[in-house]
Amino acid sequence: MPAKDILATQRDHNLTRLLYEDAARRGASYRETIDDRRVGPSTEGIEGLTRFDEPLSSSGTDPMEVIAMLDSVGSPATMGMAGPRFFGFVIGGSLPVTVAANWLATAWDQNTGLALATPATSKLEEVSLRWMNGLFGFPESTGCAFVTGAAVANMCGLAAARHATLRRAGWDVEQDGLFGAPEITVVVGEEVHPTVLKALGILGMGRNRTVQVPVDNKGRMRPDSLPSISGPAIVCLQAGNLNTGAFDPAGEIIPWAHDKGAWVHVDGAFGLWAAVSDRLSHLSAGVTDADSWATDAHKWLNVPYDSGIAFVRDAENLRRSMSLTASYLPMTDLREPSQYTPELSRRARGVEIWAALKTLGRDGLRAMIDQSCDNATRFADGLRNAGFTILNDVVLNQVLVSFGSDDLTKQVISRLQEDGTCWCGGTLWQGKTAMRISVSGWSTTADDVDMSLAAMIRIAREELALSTDQ
Ligand SMILES: *Cc1c(COP(=O)(O)O)cnc(C)c1O
């Protein structure tokens, strides 16, 4: 097809409608069948990906064919992360309404950096921020950045922390950099998430310069082992340990840190959401007293990738660390999204967050969080009753199980992934190899847990029999 005809087909509204409807139909079919398909992609599915290995054509391809190929070659090689029996990492699915909101917002194609240029999406981010401040119990002064995930949210929170602690010491880090700046002491727990260390590296505060606080047998920082600190300091807490789900004792550590003049940042990638549940909020007691928080929306809020949020109690500290000005960028008195994020141009992440919260309401959100924790408890009970060892205190949505020796546990994980009924990953926690079951998806039911338990127990018993035969 001549190049000008290719663009002409893209201008044809009838074709556009067919294309969008086709993609929507394919997306709906994908989601309709996800409950019944194997969770990990099949070997044939993965091998089929070689069909993408073709030279770039000169003449282009009919758009309907492009979407058909994406579906027929791509879909079978996807991991069933959106389905009810994916328990790997701490991932979550995506509520159908958030996928639909994402599609519409993608059709809008708004560059959500400026309130004047993109009023609808800027407004929705402002409303989402207000709603989340209310849900988490943050003061109204709290500002936020809608970013790609907790990794970048940790970076934004720590950038605001770096700004504020050095400003108090009379140093303007944004203008003058870190060369010659007063030193900042950074305190983390021994089981700090690697993205916090990575953020410290990016921000010039060093991955290896941290003071590490020992943790107890649940993975929580021990308040009786805090270092002595003075001068500019940042203390990083974790709300929701990625292995155990445990929370660092914020109620004890935050008053100590503030007494020393330190900034407190909380990595609450999934754990922050415990605050919305009456049953769970005791875990996060005291967390609201921190100065900044990072969380994910693509984990427990169940919106599509990628979506995370950095909150900073005094929005000015976030703004001063992220803002920029340019003569061609009109600024208003409204909340200007790009004044709070590392990015200038970005997609409208707040739209899906708004759609999730608007659909669920407080009660639906609470039910979704509680349901994950009930299902985690069901997993732990089922495995314990079958004679296997649960290594953690199941306080939230995380379960660590050992099937016996480290080798046996690794073998069970690998066979379970091949089996396809469900998908779990492995971990090494406090010297022990474990399978990690993380229940974060909105669609998981008790039946999904029972079906997964049956597969786990069957495979573990087969492997146990094989290992004792030898
Ligand atoms: C998942 C996670 C992160 C990183 O979040 P991304 O969404 O992958 O950027 C950071 N901290 C904790 C505790 C996590 O569970």
The ligand as a MOL file (V3000), in Angstrom:
LIG
                    3D

  0  0  0     0  0            999 V3000
M  V30 BEGIN CTAB
M  V30 COUNTS 15 15 0 0 0
M  V30 BEGIN ATOM
M  V30 1 C 6.1980 -3.8290 44.9230 0
M  V30 2 C 6.9300 -3.0740 45.9620 0
M  V30 3 C 7.7470 -1.9810 45.6330 0
M  V30 4 C 8.0100 -1.5840 44.1930 0
M  V30 5 O 6.8200 -1.2390 43.5590 0
M  V30 6 P 6.7040 -1.1750 41.9660 0
M  V30 7 O 5.2390 -1.0490 41.7810 0
M  V30 8 O 7.2390 -2.4640 41.4370 0
M  V30 9 O 7.4560 0.0020 41.5080 0
M  V30 10 C 8.3400 -1.2800 46.6590 0
M  V30 11 N 8.1640 -1.6370 47.9370 0
M  V30 12 C 7.3970 -2.6950 48.3070 0
M  V30 13 C 7.2270 -3.0250 49.7590 0
M  V30 14 C 6.7520 -3.4540 47.3230 0
M  V30 15 O 5.9830 -4.4850 47.6720 0
M  V30 END ATOM
M  V30 BEGIN BOND
M  V30 1 1 1 2
M  V30 2 1 2 3
M  V30 3 2 2 14
M  V30 4 1 3 4
M  V30 5 2 3 10
M  V30 6 1 4 5
M  V30 7 1 5 6
M  V30 8 2 6 7
M  V30 9 1 6 8
M  V30 10 1 6 9
M  V30 11 1 10 11
M  V30 12 2 11 12
M  V30 13 1 12 13
M  V30 14 1 12 14
M  V30 15 1 14 15
M  V30 END BOND
M  V30 END CTAB
M  END
